[in-house]
Amino acid sequence: MYVVENALTLELLGDGDEILSRVDADLVIHPGLEEPLITDATIDALGIRVESFFKGLWRHVSDPPGRVRMSAKVGE
């Protein structure tokens, strides 16, 4: 496993190019791991509030009550 501290800045995008939040993050490379993962701490720092993991539904901490967003599909 390889760790590169403060290697990148993650941006949480809303509709279009709207940047909802951003956070600096470490990059961890784990041989054999093929899926990108973020930690609970990163999810919280970005302001993500999960409504449904399976359906990919979430809210941003600044969203008004009742607003639910859908996760982008890979390649979108």
N, C-alpha and C positions, 0 to 999 in steps of 0.2 A: 504494500500500500504506500502511496506517495501523497504528501500533503504540501500544498503551496499556499502559504498564508496570504490573505488579502489579495487573491489572484484575480478576482472579478467583482463586478457590480451587477446584482440581479435587479431587474425592473419588473414589477407587476403591472401588466398592461390591462386596461379596461377596454371600452369600446374604441375601435380605431387605434390610434396611436396614443391614446390617453395614458399617461403614466400615473398609476394610483399610488405607488410607493417604490422605494428603492433601498437596497441594503448592500453593503460590502460583505463579501463572503470568502471563505477559504475554499479552495478546490481540492477535493480528495479523489485520487485515482486508485481504483481497486481493480486489479486484473481479474477478468472474468465477469465483472459486473457490467451488464449491457443496458441497464435502465437508469436514467438520471434520477437522483433522489435528493430531497431537501429535508432537513431536520425539523422537528417540532419548533425549535427555537427560531429557525428561519421563517417558517410559516407564520409564527406569531409576530416576528419583526416586520414582515411584509403586510401585516394587518388582515390576513386571510382568516375568515370564519367559515368553516366547512358546514354545509347544510346536508350534503349526501356525498360520501366518498364514491360509492358505486355509480351514481348518476352524474358525478362531476359537477355538482351544484355547490356554489359558494357565494359568500358576500364579502365585501371589503368593510373594514371597521367604520369607514366614513359613509357607507351607503345608507340611504334612508330606510326605515322599517319597511319590510315587504319586498325590497329589491333583491332578487336572486339572480346570480350570473351563472353561465354555463362555461365549463372549461373548454379551451380550444382543443381541437383534435390535432394529432401529430401531422405536421406538414402544412398547417394553416398559417 
